């Protein structure tokens, strides 16, 4: 999952975690495999616990993507 950097700041502040810088930027591919102009620069790892015993780690990739809302 790719999420916007501004949202990440809010999530990290709320959960008291820090984003992890990638050692190498990862290019984003559009739905038709064209390379997007922005790159993934950070990631966060979130632990999800279900019913007190099932634990999953969710990886969220972070890019500073600007988009318009209609």
N, C-alpha and C positions, 0 to 999 in steps of 0.2 A: 504494500500500500504506500502510495506517495502522498505526503501531506505538505501543506504550505508552511513555510518557516514561521510566519506570524502565529499560526495556530500552535505550532510546536512550543513557542515561548510560553504561551498560556498553559499548555499541558505540563510542561516541565516545571513551571513555577508552582502549579497546583500539587503535583506529585513529588516535588522536591528532588528532581533528578536533573541530570545534565545531558544534553545531546552529545553524541560521540562523533568526532570528525573522521571522515573517511581518509585513508592514506592517499587515495586516488579518486578523483571525481568520476562519477558514472554518468554517461550520457543517457538522456531520456529518449526513447523511441515513441513516436506517435502511433496511433492505431493502424496506420498504413505503412509502418516500419520506417518512416522518414525520421531523421534525427531532429529532435527538438533543440532549440537554441539554448535552453537552460540545462543545468546538470544537477545531479544528486550530490550533495556535499556533506551531509550528516545523516546519522541514524539515531533512533532511540529504540530501546528494548523494553517492552512492558510485560510484566508477569500477570497472567490471568489465572485465577483460581476458581474452579467451579465445584460446588458441593464439598468444599473443604478438602478435597483430595486430588482432583484433577488439575494439574498445573501445566499451563501452556506459556511459551514465550512468544510474544508477537513482535515482529520486526516492522518498524515504520521508517521508511526512507524519506528524507527531507530535501526539498528543493524550493528555491525562491521563485515560485511561478506567479505571474500576474495574470489575471483573467478578468473578463467583464461579466457582470451578472445582468441579465435582461429582465 
